[in-house]
Amino acid sequence: MKAPPLPAHWCFDAAEVGEPTWATSSKPVAPGRVADEFTASGGHLESAEFQELRVGSDVVTVDTSAGPLSAKLVIGADGAKSAVRQSVGLTADIADFNETAIVATVATERPHEKTAWQRFMRTGTLAFLPLADGTSSIVWSADNALATGLIAMPAAQFEAELNRASDHARGTNTTRQ
Ligand SMILES: Cc1cc2nc3c(=O)[nH]c(=O)nc-3n(C[C@H](O)[C@H](O)[C@H](O)COP(=O)(O)OP(=O)(O)OC[C@H]3O[C@@H](n4cnc5c(N)ncnc54)[C@H](O)[C@@H]3O)c2cc1C
């Protein structure tokens, strides 16, 4: 049996599952604030570059730019190219999507109403994520060739392309940074 055609638009409303919001997006939190909350709850913060990890019989030693640290448990939360992961010989399946993500803050003509908007195109995905100050953070993941052209454009031309790609869903957009 032939599957029915997919709708062109999906709308997800947190209220339908009794939740106040799906998620919160924000500009990067100042590292100082995170550090303050961590130390206030009893944590000790050592700001240093990870170098190597040595696993002993009952302790793990982490060599850092500030000297060695010992622990019973080490959590490697150092991102996609984790040096901690490499240090213990763990492998990862890595695929190149041949896409580049362009990130910018834009002022939209129409208010975002605390709603994220995303469009999936053959050439990539364009997302508008609402920010508390009324602006939106865009993430435009585009084929490398398209992204290279977009990045090289003067601001006015980029905005015209952004308006076209978003089909003016939020009106006319103005890039802030
Ligand atoms: C443009 C963009 C948009 C995204 N949008 C979304 C989204 O809408 N929703 C979503 O769920 N995800 C999104 N993601 C993905 C999300 O940001 C990542 O999945 C997430 O940040 C991964 O968190 P992490 O803690 O594993 O790594 P990271 O956030 O990369 O943190 C790793 C930390 O380790 C530190 N570090 C690395 N190496 C060392 C070293 N040798 N020594 C000391 N410190 C080190 C780094 O400085 C960094 O602070 C987006 C990513 C990008 C780039």
The ligand as a Gaussian input file, in Angstrom:
#p B3LYP/6-31G(d) Opt

LIG

0 1
 C       26.033000      25.746000      15.516000
 C       25.588000      24.606000      16.394000
 C       24.242000      24.456000      16.687000
 C       23.808000      23.430000      17.486000
 N       22.472000      23.320000      17.751000
 C       22.057000      22.340000      18.562000
 C       20.672000      22.210000      18.910000
 O       19.822000      22.999000      18.482000
 N       20.301000      21.212000      19.722000
 C       21.217000      20.336000      20.220000
 O       20.822000      19.447000      20.976000
 N       22.511000      20.424000      19.912000
 C       22.956000      21.386000      19.108000
 N       24.276000      21.472000      18.775000
 C       25.182000      20.453000      19.263000
 C       25.620000      20.747000      20.698000
 O       26.189000      22.028000      20.777000
 C       26.659000      19.701000      21.067000
 O       26.092000      18.430000      20.893000
 C       27.078000      19.885000      22.508000
 O       27.642000      21.145000      22.715000
 C       28.120000      18.841000      22.872000
 O       28.418000      19.053000      24.228000
 P       29.726000      18.480000      24.834000
 O       29.751000      18.915000      26.271000
 O       29.848000      17.038000      24.524000
 O       30.932000      19.187000      24.039000
 P       31.316000      20.715000      23.917000
 O       30.137000      21.606000      24.091000
 O       32.124000      20.805000      22.667000
 O       32.259000      20.968000      25.176000
 C       33.573000      20.408000      25.259000
 C       34.415000      21.265000      26.197000
 O       35.686000      20.614000      26.400000
 C       36.717000      21.582000      26.286000
 N       37.941000      20.913000      25.804000
 C       38.147000      20.309000      24.632000
 N       39.392000      19.808000      24.552000
 C       39.993000      20.104000      25.733000
 C       41.290000      19.860000      26.271000
 N       42.245000      19.174000      25.599000
 N       41.583000      20.317000      27.505000
 C       40.643000      21.011000      28.214000
 N       39.385000      21.254000      27.770000
 C       39.066000      20.815000      26.532000
 C       36.195000      22.603000      25.279000
 O       36.849000      23.841000      25.471000
 C       34.704000      22.662000      25.639000
 O       34.473000      23.602000      26.647000
 C       24.743000      22.505000      17.994000
 C       26.107000      22.651000      17.697000
 C       26.529000      23.699000      16.905000
 C       28.020000      23.838000      16.598000

